Amino acid sequence: MAAFVALPRAAAAKIPLAELSAYLNAIETARGEFTQINADGTISTGTIFIRRPGRVRFEYAPPDESLVMAGGGQVAVFDGKSNTGPEQFPLRQTPLNLILARQVDLGRSGMVVAHASDGNTTSVTAQDPERPDIGTIRLVFTGNPVELRQWVITDEAGQETTVVLGRLETGVNLGARMFNIVQEAEARGLR
């Protein structure tokens, strides 16, 4: 009678920064479901739309009527319960700007402050080398094939917001109108 010994599965090596950069740079458009865990513990769900460079749209599922979008170098937060215009601030003042950049280079000096693997995922914590005070973004990837599965943004006050992604469908047709803050405000009767 032969004895079989179960050998531990070899832990997956961390995915190199160049490969992760190439993956992010290959995403021109994407759509997928997301779950957001806010710093206060509340949870929201919805659909995310990405059109690189510089554009993203978070459509929150009911009963939340909020919308967060980036376009034209600005981020706009539309509060579904408010009849005032959106709160706006420059995209470059958020860590999300790092993955929406025209050219992502995680190997850039001072950008990556942590790069690790737990055997199943590779995580990369990045910051803007010119503005480290605006916070960090920790990206979590699975391998084989490489996929972005979540990110955690830590703002300048140390508050964390986690976005867990469903499967991202890439190469989708997304019109520029989806990322136009002025047109969105007009469509909502806020201008």
N, C-alpha and C positions, 0 to 999 in steps of 0.2 A: 504494500500500500504506500503510495507516494504522498509525501507531506508537501503542502503548498504554503509558502510563507508570503504573507501580504507585505509587499514593500511599500513604504510611504511614497506617495506621489511627489515627484519633484516639484518644489515651489517654482512658480513662474517668476522668471527674472523681471526686474523692472524694465519697462519699455523705455528705450533711449529718448532723450529730449528731441533729437532731430526727427525721429519717427512720429512723435506726438505733434510736433510743429507741422510736419508734412500732412498729417491727418487733418488738423484744424484748417490748414491752408487749402485743402481740397474741398472743404465745405463752402459752396457758394450760396446755396439755399437749403433750408431744412424745415421740417415741420414735425411736431411730436407732442405727446401729452407730457405734462409735468405735475409734480406735487411739490409744493413749497412749504417748508417749515420755517416759520418766522421766529425771531428772537424771543417773543413772548409765549411761544409754544403753540400758537394758532396754526392751523393747516389750511392751505388753499390748494385748489387744483385748477387745471385749465389746459390750454393749448399754447405752445410756443411756436413762433415763426422766426426764422433767422434768414437774413439776406446780407451776406458779407460783401463789402466791408461796412461796418458801422450801423447796421440796422437789426433791430430785434423787436418783437411784439409779444407780450404776454397777455392773452385773453383769459380772464378768470371765469370759471364756471359759476353759474347761479348757485346760491343767491348773491354771491359777490358780483358786483357790477363794475369792478375796477378794471382798468386797462393801464398797462405800463408799456411804453414804446420808446424806441430810440431811432432817431433819424435826423439828418442834417446836423450832426454833431451834438444834438441835445437829447436828453432823456425827459420824457413827460409822463407824469403820473396823473391819470384821470380818476378821480374819486366818483364812483357811480352814484353816490348819495348827495353829491354837491352840484350846484348849478353855477359854480364859478369855473374859470379856466383851469387848465392843468398846472400843477406845480412842475417847474422845469429847472434843470441844471445841466451843465456841460457833461457830455459822456466821458470826456477825458478825466473827470473827477471821480470816476467809478472804476473799480477793478475789472468790471465786465468789459471795459474798453480793450483790455489786453487780448481777449479772444475774438473780439470783433474787428481788430485792426486789419488793415489791408494785407499786411504780411506779419504773421505770427512767428516770432523767433524766440523760443523758450531758452535757447542757448545764449541769448544776449546777456552780457555782463550785468550782474546785479538783479536780474529779473527773477530767477528761481531761488527761493530761500529754503526749499525742502523738496526732495525727490526720493520716493520710497515705494516699496512693494510689500504687500502683506501676503504674497503668494497667490492671490486671486486678482487683485487690482493694483494698478500703479497710480499713485497720487503725486501731484505736483502742486506746490504752493508757490504762487507767483505774485510779484508786486511790480508796480511801475518804478523803475530805478530812479526816475527823475522826481517822483512824488510818492515815496514810500509811506507817507503819512495818511494817504487816502484809504489805506487798508490793503487786504490781500484777497486773492481768490485761490481756493484749493480745488483743483480739478481732479476728478476720479475717473480713470479709464479702465475698461476691461480689454483684454487682448484676444487676438485670434478670432476674428479680426478686431483691430483697435476700434473701440467705441467710447465716446464720452458718455458717462452714466450719471454723473452729478457734479455739482459745484457747490462750494460753501464760500460765501462772501463774508468776510469779517471787515466791518467798517472801522472808521477812525476811532470810534468809541468802544470797540471790542465786541459789538453786537454781531451775532451770526445769523445769516439767512441761508438756508439750504434749499437747493433746487435739485430734485431727483427727476431724471429724465426717463421717459419711456423710450422705446425704439424711435430713433430719428430717421425720418424718411428724407433722403437728400435728393437734390436735383429737381425739386418741385417748382412749379411756376408760381411766383409770388410777385404781384404787381407793386410798383413803387408807391401807390396810393395807400397801401397797408401801413406804410412807415412815415407818412406825411402828417406831422403833428398839427399843422395849421388846418388841413382839410379835415382831420379827425375832429378838431374843436368845432369847426363850422358845421359838420354833420351832426354834432351833438347840441347845436344851438348855443355854443359858448363863446362865439365871437360876434 
